[in-house]
Amino acid sequence: MTSPSDLSVRDILERLIAFPTVCRTENAELIDWMEAFLRDLGARCHRVPGREAGRFNLFASIGPDTPDGIVLSAHSDVVPVEGQPWTTDPFALTERDGKLYGRGSSDMKGFVACMLVAARYAASKSELRAPLHLAISHDEEIGCVGVHSMLRDLVVRGFQARGCVIGEPTGLRAVSGHKGKLAARIVCHGLAAHSANPARGCNAIGLATDMVKVIELLQEELKETGAHDDHYEVPFSTMQVGLIRGGVALNIVPDLCEVQFEMRLLPGVDPKPLLDRLRLEADRLCAERPHARIEIETLNTYPGLHTPDGSAFLHEIMRITGDNAPSRIGFGTEGGLFSEYLDIPVVVCGPGSIDRAHKADEFILPEELQAGVRFVEQVVDMLERP
């Protein structure tokens, strides 16, 4: 293996992009490569397996074993490329017209590459007062599911830190908050019948459309009377239906229909009252229709992030970025989980743009990558002082 000291941040990104770590697939080879890179620098590495075979989180530390280090965190997985009109190989870093193309270049292997450069920079310093920690998770893109095992492991080990930077692409703006998410499924059961006499059946699609109307009503209530925070582009919590599946043939009254919806909740907003309202309305609808039954199941949830404006760690990061005030973002991150599990301040800040994420021809600019390196090296410099 080429020595870590010989690889530029672009070289590292090229290696990372070449691992097709699509969410819901194995990431072991990427973790192997990163762990070898970090161990060669003298890092203390701890691998935490996920639920599925071949999927791992990696936690590494450089510097003294003290409780006031800083965590740089990123996810290793990327979203799929199938069906997207890429003009380059998504898993081969390609430079064209001053842009570096590749799946994950902005979201968020660009920051992972910066993290490895930060590790090398930290390892070069003779007297760090506090450690640099690197946290790499799996399967973030399907609802922040992989990081839980790593965070539980850190809790068991009594881990403490001064703060955490989640390197999602924010254009290197310091972000102190984002909404939480809950994804859920409504399964409507009816009674099949011939369409020539639909009254003999119970139409599950009809039940589902009534439940969709309930969600739309709750959305309107959240907009009009729910919590508001004008720091967000959408200053209220939201609910929306994204998937409906039901029916087998036009001449059969459908006996099954599934609706999937999500909530995007301002930090501190409890989803339970909203779910209770949905269940109450489901019971009412079923009471009006013989043979009707509705089940509501939560599929995935992660909390929002709210780092107080007065946080000392937030202001330290803002001094590096030059921000006068922290920003808020609409998309979710693992930040709320780091905050909840470890009770540490979390700032989201990384190079690139979320507007390029999840699309064909995702890219990061070379100058953004270099700015990311300068940012993480300044974070490392924070470890030399109280």
N, C-alpha and C positions, 0 to 999 in steps of 0.2 A: 504494500500500500504506500502511495506517495505520502511523504511526511506532511502533517497538518501545516507546518510552517511554509510549505511550498504552494499552498492553494490560496488563490484570491477569493474574494467573496463571490465573484462570478463563477469561478471554477467550482466552488462548493455548491452554488445553486444549480449548476449544470448536473452535478452528481445527484442532487436531491430530486430534481425534476425527472431524472431517468428511472426512478423507482415509481412504478404506477400504483401508488398507494390509494386507490379509490376506496371510498368509504364502504364498509361492509366486506372488505377483503383484507388479506393478511398484510401486515407491515413489518414482519420480522426481518427481512433483508435490509430495509432502511434502518431499523433500530440497530441491527448488527453493525452496519457501517458507521452510524453516529457514535455508538458506544466505543468502537475501536478508535475513532478519531479522538474522542474525549479522554479515553484511558491513556492514549499516547501523550496527552497533555498533563497527565497526572491527576485527572479528575476522579472523584469517588462516585461510582455509578451504581445505581440500584434500578433493576428492571422489575416492573410490576405487570404481571399478565392480566389480560382482560378475560371476559367470560368465554370468548370464542378462541379456538386454537389459532396460533399464529399471529395474534394481535397483542401488542404490548404498549405500555407506557414506559418512559425512561425518565429517571430523575438523577441529575448529576450535580456535584458540588465541587467548587474549587476555592481554596482558601481555608482559613481557620474554622473550626467547628464551634461557631458561636451563634446565638439566637437572633442576631440582628443583620442577617444577610438580605440580599435582594433576589427575588425570583424573576427570571425571564421565562415566559411561557408561550407555547404555540402548539397547534395540533399538526399531526403528521399526515392526516388524510386529506384527500381532495374529492371534489364531486365528479361524477361520471362525465364522459365526453361523447357517449353514443348519441347519434342523431344531431350533433352540432356540426356546422359547416366550417371546420378548421381548415385553414390554408397552410398550416405547418403541422409537423408531427407534434401532438400535444405533450408527448413524453420525451422530447428532445429539445433542449433549450436552443432557440433559434434567434439570432440577432438580425434584425432587418429594419431599415428606416429608423435607426436610433432607438429601437425597442427590443426588449428581451421577451420573446414569446414562450409560453409553456404553461401547462396546467399546474396551477398552484403558485405561479410566479408572484402574484399579488396576494393570493389567499391560500396558504400563507407561508410557503416555503422560502419566499424572499426573506421573511423575518427569521426563519429557522437558520438560514445561511448567516444572517447577521449575528444570531445567537452563538454560532460556532466560532465566528470571528471574535466575539466578545469573550468567549471562553479562552481562546488563545491569548487575547490581550490580558485577561486576568492572570493566566498562568505565567505570563512574562514579568509580572510585578513581584518584587521580592518580599514586600511587607503589606499585604492586604490586612486591614483591620477587621474585616467581616467578609463572609463568603459570598460568592456568586453561585446561585442555583439555576439550573436549567430544567424545565419541566416540559416534556414532550408527550402529548396524549394521542390516542387513536379515536376514530369514529366521533369526532366533534360534529361533523356535517349532518349527522342524523339525529341531532338533539343533545349534544354534549354528553353522550352516554359512556364513553370510554374513560373519561377522566376520574370518575367516581372511585374506581379501585385504587388509583394512585393517591387521591386525597384521603381516602380512608386509611391507607397505609401510613401516610404522613401524620395523621391524627394519632394513630396507635403509637407511632414513634416519638410523639411529643414535639413535632416540628414547630418552630417559630421563625418568623422573619419580619423584617422591617417593612416590607411591602412587596407587591407583585406587579409586573408589567405584562399585560397580555398583548402580544404584538400583532393583533388584527390590523388590516390596512385602514388607517385613518388619515393618511397624508401627513403622518407624524404630528397630528394634533393630539393633545392630551384630553382624553375622554374619561369622565368620572361617572357616567351612568348610561344604562340601557334598559330596555324593557325585558321582562321575563316572558316565558312562553309556556303554554299548555296546549298539547295536541290531544284530541279525543275522538272517539268513534261513537256514533249513535246507530244501533242496529234495530231496525223496525221489522217486526214479524207480523204477517197478516195471514190470510187464508186464500189459497189458490182456488180459482174457479174459471169456467169458460167465459170468455169475454162476451158471449151472446147474452149472458145474464150476470152482469158484474155484481148485482146485489147479493148473490149467493156467496160471494167471497169477501175478503177484507183486503183492500188495496194497500200494500206496504209502501208503495211509492207515494200514495196520498198521505200516509202517516209521516213519511219523511219530509214531504214538502211543508206540512204543518209545522214540523220541528224546525225547518229552515226559517220559517216565518218567525218563530219564537226567537231564534238566534238574531235575526234582523231587528226584532223589537228590543232585545237586550243591547244590541249595538247602539241603537238610537238612545237608549237610556244612558249608556256609558258616555256617549258624546254630549248629551244635554245636561246630565246631573251627576255624572261620575267625577272622580278625581281628575284634575287637569295639571299639566306642567308645561308651561310655554317654552321651556328649553328644548322640547322635542318638536320635530317637524310635524308629527301628528301628536297633538298635546294631550290626548286622552287614550285610554285603553281601547283595544279593538277586538272584535270577534268576526270571523268570516268562514264560510264554507268553501272548501277547496276540492272535495271529491264526493261524487255520488255514484253508487253502483246499485243497479236494481233491475229486476225483470229478466225473463228468459225468452219471451216471444210476445208479439203484439196481441195475439188472441188468447193470452192467459192473464188473468188477474194476478199480479205479482204478490208472492207471499213473503218476499224478503227484499229489503233495501237497506244499504249502508251509507251513512253520511259521515264524512270526516271533516272536522272543523278545528280551528285553532283560536286561541286567545293570545294577544300580545298585550301584556299587562304592565302598567307603570310600576316601578319599584314600590313595594309595600301594599299593592292591591292583592287581596286574597281571592283566589278563584273559587273557593268553596261556595260562597253565596250564589254565584252565577251557576255553578253546577247544580246546586240545590233547586234553583228556579227552573232549570231545564228538566230536572227529574219530577218536579211538581207538575209542570205542564205535560210531561210525558204520561204521568198517572192520569191526569184529567182526560187526555186524548184517548187513552186506552179504556177508560170507564165509559166513554161514549160509543165505543165500537166493540162489539163482540169479536172474539178471536184475536184482538190486537194485543201485542206485547212489545215494549220498547226497552232496550238495554243501553246504558251509557257507560262507556269505559274510557278511562284516561290512558293514553298511549305513551306519553312522554311529557316531562315537565322540567324546566330549569328556572331558577330565580332571576329576577332583574338585578342590576347592579346599581348601588347608590353609595358612592364614596363622598363623604361630607366635604363641602367646599373649604372647610377649615383644616382639612387633613394636611399635616406637615409633609407627608410623603408625596401627596398630590402636588403641593407647591414646589417641592424639589424637582419633580419631573417637569412642571411647567417652566421652571427656570431654565431647564435645558431646551425645551421646545420653543420658548419665547411666547407662550400663550399668556394673555392677560386674564383669561377666564377659561375654565374647562368647558368642553363641549359635551353633548349627549348624542347618542346614535340610535337609530331605529332597529338595527339588526342585533341579534343576540351573540353572546360570547360565553366562555367558561368563567368569566370574571366573577359573576355572582356566586358560583359554586366555590371558588377559591376564598371569597369573602366569608361565606357561610361556614364552610368546613374549618378554615384556619383562623378566622377572625383577624384578618390583616387587611390593610388598605390596598385597593386594587385600582390601577389606571390602565386603560386600554390605549395603546399607542404603537403604531407601526408604519412602515413605509408602504407605498402603493395606494391604490384606490379600490374600495369595495364596489364601485360602479363597473369595474372590469371583471369582477369575480363571477364564477359560474357560467361564463359565456364562452363562445368560441373565440379563439385568438386572444386569450387572456395574456396580459403582458405587464411587465414592470419596466420602468426606465432605469438605465444604468446610473443616472445621477440620483434617483430615488434610493437605489440600493446602497450607494455610497453614503447618502445622508443617513440611512438606517444604521450603517456601520458607525458613523460619527456619534449617533444618538446612543447606541448601546455602549460604546466605549466611554462616553460621559457618564452613563449609569454606573459602569465599573469604577470610574473615578470617585463616585460617591462612597464607595466601600473603603476608601483610604482615609475618610474623615468621619467624625461622629455624626 
